[in-house]
């Protein structure tokens, strides 16, 4: 081993600290993934409710009726 390798691996704390840091990164990624999986259905349900409330039913009915009326003239 050359002197650079001796300097890098002589400290017994380097490897456990590196493994701990990598384990913490994986834990944060896993926690973020679990949180997103739990939030997605709630966001989806909220967006469906928002879409249902944003367009009035009578407007949709009027548009469909006028489209059908215009389509029958052809």
HTML snippet that shows the backbone in 3Dmol.js (N, CA, C, O; Angstrom):
<script src="https://3Dmol.org/build/3Dmol-min.js"></script>
<div id="view" style="width:600px;height:400px;position:relative"></div>
<script>
const pdb = `
ATOM      1  N   UNK A   1       0.833  -1.185   0.000  1.00  0.00           N
ATOM      2  CA  UNK A   1       0.000   0.000   0.000  1.00  0.00           C
ATOM      3  C   UNK A   1       0.877   1.249   0.000  1.00  0.00           C
ATOM      4  O   UNK A   1       1.900   1.303   0.682  1.00  0.00           O
ATOM      5  N   UNK A   2       0.476   2.218  -0.750  1.00  0.00           N
ATOM      6  CA  UNK A   2       1.241   3.463  -0.737  1.00  0.00           C
ATOM      7  C   UNK A   2       0.749   4.369   0.392  1.00  0.00           C
ATOM      8  O   UNK A   2      -0.160   4.005   1.138  1.00  0.00           O
ATOM      9  N   UNK A   3       1.338   5.513   0.506  1.00  0.00           N
ATOM     10  CA  UNK A   3       1.022   6.386   1.643  1.00  0.00           C
ATOM     11  C   UNK A   3      -0.397   6.939   1.573  1.00  0.00           C
ATOM     12  O   UNK A   3      -1.011   7.198   2.608  1.00  0.00           O
ATOM     13  N   UNK A   4      -0.927   7.125   0.356  1.00  0.00           N
ATOM     14  CA  UNK A   4      -2.304   7.628   0.229  1.00  0.00           C
ATOM     15  C   UNK A   4      -3.284   6.592   0.763  1.00  0.00           C
ATOM     16  O   UNK A   4      -4.214   6.940   1.489  1.00  0.00           O
ATOM     17  N   UNK A   5      -3.086   5.321   0.412  1.00  0.00           N
ATOM     18  CA  UNK A   5      -3.957   4.267   0.929  1.00  0.00           C
ATOM     19  C   UNK A   5      -3.845   4.160   2.438  1.00  0.00           C
ATOM     20  O   UNK A   5      -4.849   3.965   3.123  1.00  0.00           O
ATOM     21  N   UNK A   6      -2.654   4.283   2.957  1.00  0.00           N
ATOM     22  CA  UNK A   6      -2.473   4.225   4.405  1.00  0.00           C
ATOM     23  C   UNK A   6      -3.202   5.368   5.093  1.00  0.00           C
ATOM     24  O   UNK A   6      -3.805   5.177   6.149  1.00  0.00           O
ATOM     25  N   UNK A   7      -3.148   6.555   4.499  1.00  0.00           N
ATOM     26  CA  UNK A   7      -3.837   7.698   5.092  1.00  0.00           C
ATOM     27  C   UNK A   7      -5.350   7.527   5.032  1.00  0.00           C
ATOM     28  O   UNK A   7      -6.059   7.896   5.968  1.00  0.00           O
ATOM     29  N   UNK A   8      -5.845   6.966   3.929  1.00  0.00           N
ATOM     30  CA  UNK A   8      -7.291   6.841   3.755  1.00  0.00           C
ATOM     31  C   UNK A   8      -7.885   5.745   4.620  1.00  0.00           C
ATOM     32  O   UNK A   8      -9.001   5.891   5.120  1.00  0.00           O
ATOM     33  N   UNK A   9      -7.163   4.652   4.805  1.00  0.00           N
ATOM     34  CA  UNK A   9      -7.733   3.512   5.510  1.00  0.00           C
ATOM     35  C   UNK A   9      -7.158   3.301   6.905  1.00  0.00           C
ATOM     36  O   UNK A   9      -7.511   2.330   7.573  1.00  0.00           O
ATOM     37  N   UNK A  10      -6.282   4.190   7.355  1.00  0.00           N
ATOM     38  CA  UNK A  10      -5.717   4.004   8.687  1.00  0.00           C
ATOM     39  C   UNK A  10      -6.720   4.358   9.773  1.00  0.00           C
ATOM     40  O   UNK A  10      -6.669   3.808  10.874  1.00  0.00           O
ATOM     41  N   UNK A  11      -7.622   5.264   9.473  1.00  0.00           N
ATOM     42  CA  UNK A  11      -8.620   5.657  10.462  1.00  0.00           C
ATOM     43  C   UNK A  11      -9.727   4.611  10.491  1.00  0.00           C
ATOM     44  O   UNK A  11     -10.398   4.387   9.484  1.00  0.00           O
ATOM     45  N   UNK A  12      -9.914   3.982  11.619  1.00  0.00           N
ATOM     46  CA  UNK A  12     -10.918   2.915  11.716  1.00  0.00           C
ATOM     47  C   UNK A  12     -12.344   3.457  11.699  1.00  0.00           C
ATOM     48  O   UNK A  12     -13.298   2.686  11.602  1.00  0.00           O
ATOM     49  N   UNK A  13     -12.492   4.746  11.791  1.00  0.00           N
ATOM     50  CA  UNK A  13     -13.829   5.343  11.804  1.00  0.00           C
ATOM     51  C   UNK A  13     -14.361   5.584  10.393  1.00  0.00           C
ATOM     52  O   UNK A  13     -15.570   5.725  10.211  1.00  0.00           O
ATOM     53  N   UNK A  14     -13.488   5.633   9.402  1.00  0.00           N
ATOM     54  CA  UNK A  14     -13.921   5.981   8.049  1.00  0.00           C
ATOM     55  C   UNK A  14     -14.940   5.000   7.483  1.00  0.00           C
ATOM     56  O   UNK A  14     -15.977   5.419   6.970  1.00  0.00           O
ATOM     57  N   UNK A  15     -14.663   3.716   7.568  1.00  0.00           N
ATOM     58  CA  UNK A  15     -15.553   2.727   6.956  1.00  0.00           C
ATOM     59  C   UNK A  15     -16.896   2.666   7.675  1.00  0.00           C
ATOM     60  O   UNK A  15     -17.929   2.717   7.007  1.00  0.00           O
ATOM     61  N   UNK A  16     -16.934   2.559   9.009  1.00  0.00           N
ATOM     62  CA  UNK A  16     -18.251   2.556   9.668  1.00  0.00           C
ATOM     63  C   UNK A  16     -19.030   3.846   9.438  1.00  0.00           C
ATOM     64  O   UNK A  16     -20.251   3.819   9.286  1.00  0.00           O
ATOM     65  N   UNK A  17     -18.323   4.976   9.412  1.00  0.00           N
ATOM     66  CA  UNK A  17     -19.001   6.248   9.168  1.00  0.00           C
ATOM     67  C   UNK A  17     -19.575   6.289   7.759  1.00  0.00           C
ATOM     68  O   UNK A  17     -20.691   6.767   7.555  1.00  0.00           O
ATOM     69  N   UNK A  18     -18.822   5.794   6.793  1.00  0.00           N
ATOM     70  CA  UNK A  18     -19.312   5.728   5.418  1.00  0.00           C
ATOM     71  C   UNK A  18     -20.542   4.830   5.330  1.00  0.00           C
ATOM     72  O   UNK A  18     -21.534   5.191   4.696  1.00  0.00           O
ATOM     73  N   UNK A  19     -20.479   3.662   5.963  1.00  0.00           N
ATOM     74  CA  UNK A  19     -21.618   2.741   5.930  1.00  0.00           C
ATOM     75  C   UNK A  19     -22.832   3.347   6.624  1.00  0.00           C
ATOM     76  O   UNK A  19     -23.963   3.171   6.171  1.00  0.00           O
ATOM     77  N   UNK A  20     -22.599   4.055   7.716  1.00  0.00           N
ATOM     78  CA  UNK A  20     -23.701   4.717   8.411  1.00  0.00           C
ATOM     79  C   UNK A  20     -24.333   5.787   7.525  1.00  0.00           C
ATOM     80  O   UNK A  20     -25.557   5.892   7.453  1.00  0.00           O
ATOM     81  N   UNK A  21     -23.507   6.577   6.854  1.00  0.00           N
ATOM     82  CA  UNK A  21     -24.034   7.623   5.960  1.00  0.00           C
ATOM     83  C   UNK A  21     -24.842   7.016   4.815  1.00  0.00           C
ATOM     84  O   UNK A  21     -25.898   7.534   4.452  1.00  0.00           O
ATOM     85  N   UNK A  22     -24.346   5.929   4.254  1.00  0.00           N
ATOM     86  CA  UNK A  22     -25.078   5.272   3.169  1.00  0.00           C
ATOM     87  C   UNK A  22     -26.397   4.686   3.676  1.00  0.00           C
ATOM     88  O   UNK A  22     -27.416   4.752   2.988  1.00  0.00           O
ATOM     89  N   UNK A  23     -26.373   4.115   4.876  1.00  0.00           N
ATOM     90  CA  UNK A  23     -27.603   3.568   5.457  1.00  0.00           C
ATOM     91  C   UNK A  23     -28.616   4.676   5.717  1.00  0.00           C
ATOM     92  O   UNK A  23     -29.814   4.476   5.518  1.00  0.00           O
ATOM     93  N   UNK A  24     -28.153   5.836   6.158  1.00  0.00           N
ATOM     94  CA  UNK A  24     -29.058   6.958   6.395  1.00  0.00           C
ATOM     95  C   UNK A  24     -29.647   7.474   5.082  1.00  0.00           C
ATOM     96  O   UNK A  24     -30.819   7.846   5.034  1.00  0.00           O
ATOM     97  N   UNK A  25     -28.847   7.498   4.027  1.00  0.00           N
ATOM     98  CA  UNK A  25     -29.369   7.908   2.714  1.00  0.00           C
ATOM     99  C   UNK A  25     -30.476   6.964   2.259  1.00  0.00           C
ATOM    100  O   UNK A  25     -31.523   7.401   1.781  1.00  0.00           O
ATOM    101  N   UNK A  26     -30.231   5.667   2.413  1.00  0.00           N
ATOM    102  CA  UNK A  26     -31.254   4.692   2.023  1.00  0.00           C
ATOM    103  C   UNK A  26     -32.501   4.830   2.876  1.00  0.00           C
ATOM    104  O   UNK A  26     -33.617   4.698   2.373  1.00  0.00           O
ATOM    105  N   UNK A  27     -32.322   5.095   4.169  1.00  0.00           N
ATOM    106  CA  UNK A  27     -33.473   5.264   5.054  1.00  0.00           C
ATOM    107  C   UNK A  27     -34.291   6.485   4.649  1.00  0.00           C
ATOM    108  O   UNK A  27     -35.521   6.432   4.648  1.00  0.00           O
ATOM    109  N   UNK A  28     -33.626   7.578   4.307  1.00  0.00           N
ATOM    110  CA  UNK A  28     -34.341   8.789   3.890  1.00  0.00           C
ATOM    111  C   UNK A  28     -35.083   8.548   2.586  1.00  0.00           C
ATOM    112  O   UNK A  28     -36.220   8.992   2.429  1.00  0.00           O
ATOM    113  N   UNK A  29     -34.458   7.857   1.656  1.00  0.00           N
ATOM    114  CA  UNK A  29     -35.131   7.536   0.390  1.00  0.00           C
ATOM    115  C   UNK A  29     -36.339   6.645   0.643  1.00  0.00           C
ATOM    116  O   UNK A  29     -37.396   6.853   0.048  1.00  0.00           O
ATOM    117  N   UNK A  30     -36.192   5.657   1.518  1.00  0.00           N
ATOM    118  CA  UNK A  30     -37.306   4.751   1.817  1.00  0.00           C
ATOM    119  C   UNK A  30     -38.441   5.493   2.501  1.00  0.00           C
ATOM    120  O   UNK A  30     -39.606   5.281   2.162  1.00  0.00           O
ATOM    121  N   UNK A  31     -38.129   6.357   3.456  1.00  0.00           N
ATOM    122  CA  UNK A  31     -39.166   7.124   4.159  1.00  0.00           C
ATOM    123  C   UNK A  31     -39.877   8.061   3.190  1.00  0.00           C
ATOM    124  O   UNK A  31     -41.098   8.203   3.248  1.00  0.00           O
ATOM    125  N   UNK A  32     -39.124   8.699   2.303  1.00  0.00           N
ATOM    126  CA  UNK A  32     -39.734   9.581   1.305  1.00  0.00           C
ATOM    127  C   UNK A  32     -40.651   8.795   0.376  1.00  0.00           C
ATOM    128  O   UNK A  32     -41.746   9.252   0.046  1.00  0.00           O
ATOM    129  N   UNK A  33     -40.209   7.613  -0.046  1.00  0.00           N
ATOM    130  CA  UNK A  33     -41.045   6.774  -0.912  1.00  0.00           C
ATOM    131  C   UNK A  33     -42.322   6.345  -0.229  1.00  0.00           C
ATOM    132  O   UNK A  33     -43.395   6.386  -0.832  1.00  0.00           O
ATOM    133  N   UNK A  34     -42.221   5.934   1.024  1.00  0.00           N
ATOM    134  CA  UNK A  34     -43.412   5.515   1.772  1.00  0.00           C
ATOM    135  C   UNK A  34     -44.361   6.690   1.950  1.00  0.00           C
ATOM    136  O   UNK A  34     -45.573   6.537   1.797  1.00  0.00           O
ATOM    137  N   UNK A  35     -43.822   7.863   2.270  1.00  0.00           N
ATOM    138  CA  UNK A  35     -44.665   9.046   2.435  1.00  0.00           C
ATOM    139  C   UNK A  35     -45.376   9.396   1.136  1.00  0.00           C
ATOM    140  O   UNK A  35     -46.562   9.723   1.146  1.00  0.00           O
ATOM    141  N   UNK A  36     -44.661   9.331   0.021  1.00  0.00           N
ATOM    142  CA  UNK A  36     -45.291   9.633  -1.267  1.00  0.00           C
ATOM    143  C   UNK A  36     -46.367   8.619  -1.617  1.00  0.00           C
ATOM    144  O   UNK A  36     -47.422   8.986  -2.133  1.00  0.00           O
ATOM    145  N   UNK A  37     -46.109   7.347  -1.340  1.00  0.00           N
ATOM    146  CA  UNK A  37     -47.121   6.328  -1.622  1.00  0.00           C
ATOM    147  C   UNK A  37     -48.364   6.534  -0.776  1.00  0.00           C
ATOM    148  O   UNK A  37     -49.472   6.234  -1.219  1.00  0.00           O
ATOM    149  N   UNK A  38     -48.193   7.044   0.436  1.00  0.00           N
ATOM    150  CA  UNK A  38     -49.350   7.307   1.288  1.00  0.00           C
ATOM    151  C   UNK A  38     -50.076   8.582   0.886  1.00  0.00           C
ATOM    152  O   UNK A  38     -51.286   8.688   1.086  1.00  0.00           O
ATOM    153  N   UNK A  39     -49.362   9.550   0.323  1.00  0.00           N
ATOM    154  CA  UNK A  39     -49.986  10.821  -0.038  1.00  0.00           C
ATOM    155  C   UNK A  39     -50.650  10.803  -1.405  1.00  0.00           C
ATOM    156  O   UNK A  39     -51.596  11.558  -1.631  1.00  0.00           O
ATOM    157  N   UNK A  40     -50.191   9.977  -2.308  1.00  0.00           N
ATOM    158  CA  UNK A  40     -50.717   9.982  -3.675  1.00  0.00           C
ATOM    159  C   UNK A  40     -52.217   9.698  -3.723  1.00  0.00           C
ATOM    160  O   UNK A  40     -52.927  10.420  -4.423  1.00  0.00           O
ATOM    161  N   UNK A  41     -52.744   8.687  -3.020  1.00  0.00           N
ATOM    162  CA  UNK A  41     -54.199   8.482  -3.079  1.00  0.00           C
ATOM    163  C   UNK A  41     -54.983   9.679  -2.550  1.00  0.00           C
ATOM    164  O   UNK A  41     -56.033  10.016  -3.096  1.00  0.00           O
ATOM    165  N   UNK A  42     -54.490  10.321  -1.502  1.00  0.00           N
ATOM    166  CA  UNK A  42     -55.181  11.492  -0.966  1.00  0.00           C
ATOM    167  C   UNK A  42     -55.151  12.636  -1.966  1.00  0.00           C
ATOM    168  O   UNK A  42     -56.152  13.329  -2.143  1.00  0.00           O
ATOM    169  N   UNK A  43     -54.016  12.840  -2.621  1.00  0.00           N
ATOM    170  CA  UNK A  43     -53.930  13.894  -3.630  1.00  0.00           C
ATOM    171  C   UNK A  43     -54.819  13.581  -4.823  1.00  0.00           C
ATOM    172  O   UNK A  43     -55.456  14.476  -5.378  1.00  0.00           O
ATOM    173  N   UNK A  44     -54.863  12.318  -5.217  1.00  0.00           N
ATOM    174  CA  UNK A  44     -55.700  11.915  -6.336  1.00  0.00           C
ATOM    175  C   UNK A  44     -57.172  12.155  -6.008  1.00  0.00           C
ATOM    176  O   UNK A  44     -57.916  12.686  -6.833  1.00  0.00           O
ATOM    177  N   UNK A  45     -57.591  11.763  -4.805  1.00  0.00           N
ATOM    178  CA  UNK A  45     -58.987  11.959  -4.401  1.00  0.00           C
ATOM    179  C   UNK A  45     -59.317  13.445  -4.325  1.00  0.00           C
ATOM    180  O   UNK A  45     -60.403  13.861  -4.730  1.00  0.00           O
ATOM    181  N   UNK A  46     -58.397  14.239  -3.815  1.00  0.00           N
ATOM    182  CA  UNK A  46     -58.612  15.679  -3.729  1.00  0.00           C
ATOM    183  C   UNK A  46     -58.728  16.295  -5.117  1.00  0.00           C
ATOM    184  O   UNK A  46     -59.574  17.160  -5.343  1.00  0.00           O
ATOM    185  N   UNK A  47     -57.887  15.856  -6.045  1.00  0.00           N
ATOM    186  CA  UNK A  47     -57.958  16.418  -7.395  1.00  0.00           C
ATOM    187  C   UNK A  47     -59.244  16.008  -8.098  1.00  0.00           C
ATOM    188  O   UNK A  47     -59.804  16.789  -8.867  1.00  0.00           O
ATOM    189  N   UNK A  48     -59.716  14.795  -7.846  1.00  0.00           N
ATOM    190  CA  UNK A  48     -60.983  14.358  -8.437  1.00  0.00           C
ATOM    191  C   UNK A  48     -62.129  15.205  -7.897  1.00  0.00           C
ATOM    192  O   UNK A  48     -63.004  15.622  -8.656  1.00  0.00           O
ATOM    193  N   UNK A  49     -62.128  15.460  -6.590  1.00  0.00           N
ATOM    194  CA  UNK A  49     -63.175  16.303  -6.002  1.00  0.00           C
ATOM    195  C   UNK A  49     -63.099  17.725  -6.549  1.00  0.00           C
ATOM    196  O   UNK A  49     -64.129  18.343  -6.821  1.00  0.00           O
ATOM    197  N   UNK A  50     -61.888  18.241  -6.708  1.00  0.00           N
ATOM    198  CA  UNK A  50     -61.727  19.601  -7.229  1.00  0.00           C
ATOM    199  C   UNK A  50     -62.217  19.693  -8.667  1.00  0.00           C
ATOM    200  O   UNK A  50     -62.862  20.671  -9.044  1.00  0.00           O
ATOM    201  N   UNK A  51     -61.916  18.683  -9.466  1.00  0.00           N
ATOM    202  CA  UNK A  51     -62.389  18.683 -10.851  1.00  0.00           C
ATOM    203  C   UNK A  51     -63.907  18.586 -10.906  1.00  0.00           C
ATOM    204  O   UNK A  51     -64.548  19.235 -11.733  1.00  0.00           O
ATOM    205  N   UNK A  52     -64.478  17.778 -10.026  1.00  0.00           N
ATOM    206  CA  UNK A  52     -65.933  17.623 -10.019  1.00  0.00           C
ATOM    207  C   UNK A  52     -66.617  18.919  -9.614  1.00  0.00           C
ATOM    208  O   UNK A  52     -67.708  19.223 -10.097  1.00  0.00           O
ATOM    209  N   UNK A  53     -65.988  19.680  -8.735  1.00  0.00           N
ATOM    210  CA  UNK A  53     -66.599  20.926  -8.275  1.00  0.00           C
ATOM    211  C   UNK A  53     -66.314  22.098  -9.207  1.00  0.00           C
ATOM    212  O   UNK A  53     -67.033  23.096  -9.171  1.00  0.00           O
ATOM    213  N   UNK A  54     -65.291  22.000 -10.030  1.00  0.00           N
ATOM    214  CA  UNK A  54     -64.904  23.147 -10.840  1.00  0.00           C
ATOM    215  C   UNK A  54     -65.784  23.339 -12.071  1.00  0.00           C
ATOM    216  O   UNK A  54     -65.937  24.468 -12.539  1.00  0.00           O
ATOM    217  N   UNK A  55     -66.362  22.278 -12.603  1.00  0.00           N
ATOM    218  CA  UNK A  55     -67.207  22.385 -13.793  1.00  0.00           C
ATOM    219  C   UNK A  55     -68.638  22.033 -13.394  1.00  0.00           C
ATOM    220  O   UNK A  55     -68.907  20.900 -12.995  1.00  0.00           O
ATOM    221  N   UNK A  56     -69.551  22.987 -13.497  1.00  0.00           N
ATOM    222  CA  UNK A  56     -70.939  22.702 -13.133  1.00  0.00           C
ATOM    223  C   UNK A  56     -71.560  21.665 -14.071  1.00  0.00           C
ATOM    224  O   UNK A  56     -71.246  21.616 -15.260  1.00  0.00           O
ATOM    225  N   UNK A  57     -72.432  20.852 -13.521  1.00  0.00           N
ATOM    226  CA  UNK A  57     -73.073  19.790 -14.288  1.00  0.00           C
ATOM    227  C   UNK A  57     -73.963  20.354 -15.391  1.00  0.00           C
ATOM    228  O   UNK A  57     -74.016  19.798 -16.488  1.00  0.00           O
ATOM    229  N   UNK A  58     -74.661  21.449 -15.109  1.00  0.00           N
ATOM    230  CA  UNK A  58     -75.541  22.016 -16.137  1.00  0.00           C
ATOM    231  C   UNK A  58     -74.745  22.548 -17.330  1.00  0.00           C
ATOM    232  O   UNK A  58     -75.228  22.503 -18.461  1.00  0.00           O
ATOM    233  N   UNK A  59     -73.542  23.048 -17.091  1.00  0.00           N
ATOM    234  CA  UNK A  59     -72.690  23.493 -18.192  1.00  0.00           C
ATOM    235  C   UNK A  59     -72.308  22.315 -19.082  1.00  0.00           C
ATOM    236  O   UNK A  59     -72.351  22.416 -20.308  1.00  0.00           O
ATOM    237  N   UNK A  60     -71.935  21.201 -18.463  1.00  0.00           N
ATOM    238  CA  UNK A  60     -71.575  20.007 -19.235  1.00  0.00           C
ATOM    239  C   UNK A  60     -72.775  19.518 -20.030  1.00  0.00           C
ATOM    240  O   UNK A  60     -72.644  19.176 -21.205  1.00  0.00           O
ATOM    241  N   UNK A  61     -73.934  19.484 -19.401  1.00  0.00           N
ATOM    242  CA  UNK A  61     -75.148  19.032 -20.087  1.00  0.00           C
ATOM    243  C   UNK A  61     -75.465  19.941 -21.269  1.00  0.00           C
ATOM    244  O   UNK A  61     -75.821  19.457 -22.344  1.00  0.00           O
ATOM    245  N   UNK A  62     -75.339  21.254 -21.080  1.00  0.00           N
ATOM    246  CA  UNK A  62     -75.600  22.208 -22.161  1.00  0.00           C
ATOM    247  C   UNK A  62     -74.623  21.998 -23.316  1.00  0.00           C
ATOM    248  O   UNK A  62     -75.023  22.022 -24.480  1.00  0.00           O
ATOM    249  N   UNK A  63     -73.371  21.797 -23.004  1.00  0.00           N
ATOM    250  CA  UNK A  63     -72.367  21.590 -24.048  1.00  0.00           C
ATOM    251  C   UNK A  63     -72.623  20.299 -24.822  1.00  0.00           C
ATOM    252  O   UNK A  63     -72.500  20.269 -26.047  1.00  0.00           O
ATOM    253  N   UNK A  64     -72.975  19.243 -24.109  1.00  0.00           N
ATOM    254  CA  UNK A  64     -73.262  17.965 -24.784  1.00  0.00           C
ATOM    255  C   UNK A  64     -74.490  18.102 -25.672  1.00  0.00           C
ATOM    256  O   UNK A  64     -74.513  17.594 -26.793  1.00  0.00           O
ATOM    257  N   UNK A  65     -75.501  18.781 -25.173  1.00  0.00           N
ATOM    258  CA  UNK A  65     -76.719  18.971 -25.958  1.00  0.00           C
ATOM    259  C   UNK A  65     -76.432  19.783 -27.220  1.00  0.00           C
ATOM    260  O   UNK A  65     -76.894  19.429 -28.304  1.00  0.00           O
ATOM    261  N   UNK A  66     -75.672  20.865 -27.082  1.00  0.00           N
ATOM    262  CA  UNK A  66     -75.369  21.684 -28.262  1.00  0.00           C
ATOM    263  C   UNK A  66     -74.467  20.926 -29.239  1.00  0.00           C
ATOM    264  O   UNK A  66     -74.596  21.094 -30.452  1.00  0.00           O
ATOM    265  N   UNK A  67     -73.570  20.106 -28.733  1.00  0.00           N
ATOM    266  CA  UNK A  67     -72.720  19.304 -29.607  1.00  0.00           C
ATOM    267  C   UNK A  67     -73.555  18.292 -30.382  1.00  0.00           C
ATOM    268  O   UNK A  67     -73.365  18.102 -31.583  1.00  0.00           O
ATOM    269  N   UNK A  68     -74.484  17.646 -29.677  1.00  0.00           N
ATOM    270  CA  UNK A  68     -75.353  16.674 -30.353  1.00  0.00           C
ATOM    271  C   UNK A  68     -76.242  17.370 -31.373  1.00  0.00           C
ATOM    272  O   UNK A  68     -76.506  16.818 -32.442  1.00  0.00           O
ATOM    273  N   UNK A  69     -76.708  18.575 -31.055  1.00  0.00           N
ATOM    274  CA  UNK A  69     -77.552  19.317 -31.993  1.00  0.00           C
ATOM    275  C   UNK A  69     -76.750  19.722 -33.227  1.00  0.00           C
ATOM    276  O   UNK A  69     -77.257  19.642 -34.346  1.00  0.00           O
ATOM    277  N   UNK A  70     -75.526  20.147 -33.039  1.00  0.00           N
ATOM    278  CA  UNK A  70     -74.684  20.533 -34.175  1.00  0.00           C
ATOM    279  C   UNK A  70     -74.268  19.314 -34.986  1.00  0.00           C
ATOM    280  O   UNK A  70     -74.115  19.410 -36.204  1.00  0.00           O
ATOM    281  N   UNK A  71     -74.087  18.201 -34.352  1.00  0.00           N
ATOM    282  CA  UNK A  71     -73.679  16.988 -35.049  1.00  0.00           C
ATOM    283  C   UNK A  71     -74.791  16.403 -35.890  1.00  0.00           C
ATOM    284  O   UNK A  71     -74.515  15.736 -36.887  1.00  0.00           O
ATOM    285  N   UNK A  72     -76.040  16.630 -35.521  1.00  0.00           N
ATOM    286  CA  UNK A  72     -77.153  16.054 -36.276  1.00  0.00           C
ATOM    287  C   UNK A  72     -77.420  16.819 -37.567  1.00  0.00           C
ATOM    288  O   UNK A  72     -78.078  16.285 -38.460  1.00  0.00           O
ATOM    289  N   UNK A  73     -76.930  18.062 -37.697  1.00  0.00           N
ATOM    290  CA  UNK A  73     -77.144  18.850 -38.915  1.00  0.00           C
ATOM    291  C   UNK A  73     -76.283  18.370 -40.066  1.00  0.00           C
ATOM    292  O   UNK A  73     -76.591  18.687 -41.216  1.00  0.00           O
ATOM    293  N   UNK A  74     -75.249  17.643 -39.821  1.00  0.00           N
ATOM    294  CA  UNK A  74     -74.347  17.206 -40.887  1.00  0.00           C
ATOM    295  C   UNK A  74     -74.900  16.057 -41.590  1.00  0.00           C
ATOM    296  O   UNK A  74     -74.280  15.547 -42.523  1.00  0.00           O
TER     297      UNK A  74
END
`;
const viewer = $3Dmol.createViewer("view");
viewer.addModel(pdb, "pdb");
viewer.setStyle({}, {cartoon: {color: "spectrum"}});
viewer.zoomTo();
viewer.render();
</script>
